[in-house]
């Protein structure tokens, strides 16, 4: 089996919302597994001297319209969250804590977080909210709340973010296939062509 | 016949290079004409507090690789120009001067400018170089050199840039279809779907 596709995302990224429901199915067509990596966009924006899209004049309005338009096109629920963007530390930490035991469950948890934040427009900043989402998937609520406050788990998300930055990740969603980087939900078509052709 | 597609571009934009050869053919499938609008990205970047891609840490390297990769994919010649980016005032002014007489010729001129800059990697900043390109298409060289120094033609490019900014254009390439904005060469697939469906 060929190497897995690496998929990097921030839980507060609308364009990641449009990629999370697609990437595993797409990769599976080419016998590829997908390793999901949650990271924090904040340090990436700092590194590239960038700002959240919504805060950029003119571009922010364009993107707000684009997200709603993409959701209609993909027939995904969409509810512009407020506050947006948010620091998704609790979700990111929980993702790694769950994933260390069960990677498939961590993906389901991530999908549920994206659906809660962008599909229903509910704030997922608070650890209690993240615990609600986890609990609905049968995950130990008390264990999760303890984990997201654990210094080792906190450090884990920091380390994973640094690993992503070191790999050249500067935006979300971001895909790396056999060393080749692809940025953006708009590039899923290219990811597919690349997987099919093995590069060009 | 339905309204034309408005297509906005800067002559120094690599992603516009990947769109100029496609947009007219794509729109024609849906009986749409395309009106090309040259504008200056500099004021747009100022408005959105953005910088040229190549100057952005990490992202610049990603984009340089992405341009070469897109060129290979589209089987277009690619030669990373130096200097890059450039202020394409002469090309922009010439484009409008030619287009006032012959819009089809202005498009051929624009395609030749893009091919010279990105296909062959030759600097097109100088009016003399722009005149070479125009002359190869049978355009009056002396007339063009006079035009690009004419205050009225200079003002024309400024005005067209302001019209673009007022329409919400903040990047290149940019398409507006019946009031709906689409940004980026990555969105030609969406432009096509939108033209086909009449929106969604």
Interface residues (C-beta under 8 A of the other chain):
Chain A: X47 X48 X49 X50 X51 X56 X57 X58 X59 X61 X62 X65 X66 X69 X72 X73 X168 X170 X171 X181 X183 X184 X186 X187 X189 X190 X193 X200
Chain B: X47 X48 X49 X50 X51 X56 X57 X58 X59 X61 X62 X65 X66 X69 X72 X73 X168 X170 X171 X181 X183 X184 X186 X187 X189 X190 X193 X200
